[in-house]
Amino acid sequence: MKTAMQELIEWIENGTETSVYVIRDKAKKLLEKEKEQIIKAHTNAYLIGEDDINVEDANEASIKYYNQTYNQNK
């Protein structure tokens, strides 16, 4: 699986787009995709071997982990 940065670099290298605004928007979309992937992976790992934790609680813990690790407030 490619990182958001790898996808962005390939997209820029393979395209003809030079507008900084279009590139910025693409970067934002890819970073949001990466955030979702991190949260999903953390949730799945959190649930391994756990019978007493539901998906919603694991997902909430994963969002908290993401925000703390990547210093996000959203």
C-alpha positions as CSV (number, residue, x, y, z in Angstrom):
1,M,0.0,0.0,0.0
2,K,1.3,3.4,-1.0
3,T,1.4,6.3,1.4
4,A,-0.4,9.5,0.7
5,M,2.9,11.2,-0.1
6,Q,3.9,8.4,-2.6
7,E,0.5,8.7,-4.3
8,L,0.8,12.5,-4.5
9,I,4.3,12.4,-6.0
10,E,3.2,9.8,-8.6
11,W,0.1,11.9,-9.4
12,I,2.2,15.0,-9.9
13,E,4.9,13.2,-11.9
14,N,2.4,11.5,-14.2
15,G,0.1,14.5,-14.7
16,T,0.2,17.8,-16.4
17,E,-1.4,19.7,-13.5
18,T,0.7,22.6,-12.3
19,S,-1.8,24.6,-10.4
20,V,-0.8,24.7,-6.7
21,Y,-4.4,24.8,-5.7
22,V,-5.3,21.6,-7.5
23,I,-2.2,19.9,-6.1
24,R,-3.1,21.2,-2.6
25,D,-6.6,19.8,-2.9
26,K,-5.3,16.4,-4.1
27,A,-2.9,16.4,-1.1
28,K,-5.7,17.1,1.3
29,K,-7.8,14.3,-0.1
30,L,-4.9,11.8,0.1
31,L,-4.1,12.8,3.7
32,E,-7.7,12.2,4.7
33,K,-7.5,8.8,3.0
34,E,-4.4,8.1,4.9
35,K,-6.0,9.2,8.2
36,E,-8.9,6.8,7.6
37,Q,-6.5,3.9,6.8
38,I,-4.6,4.5,10.0
39,I,-7.8,4.7,12.1
40,K,-9.1,1.5,10.5
41,A,-5.9,-0.4,11.0
42,H,-5.7,0.7,14.6
43,T,-9.3,-0.3,15.3
44,N,-8.7,-3.7,13.7
45,A,-5.5,-4.3,15.8
46,Y,-7.3,-3.0,18.9
47,L,-10.0,-5.7,18.5
48,I,-7.7,-8.6,18.0
49,G,-8.3,-11.1,20.9
50,E,-10.7,-8.8,22.6
51,D,-14.2,-10.0,23.3
52,D,-15.3,-7.3,25.7
53,I,-14.7,-4.3,23.4
54,N,-17.2,-3.3,20.7
55,V,-16.3,-1.8,17.4
56,E,-17.5,1.7,18.3
57,D,-15.3,1.9,21.5
58,A,-12.4,0.6,19.5
59,N,-12.9,3.1,16.8
60,E,-13.2,5.9,19.4
61,A,-9.9,4.8,20.9
62,S,-8.4,4.7,17.4
63,I,-9.5,8.3,16.7
64,K,-8.0,9.4,20.0
65,Y,-4.8,7.6,19.1
66,Y,-4.6,9.3,15.7
67,N,-5.3,12.7,17.2
68,Q,-2.6,12.3,19.9
69,T,0.0,10.8,17.6
70,Y,-0.5,13.2,14.7
71,N,-1.4,16.2,16.8
72,Q,-4.7,16.8,15.1
73,N,-7.6,18.6,16.7
74,K,-10.3,17.5,14.3
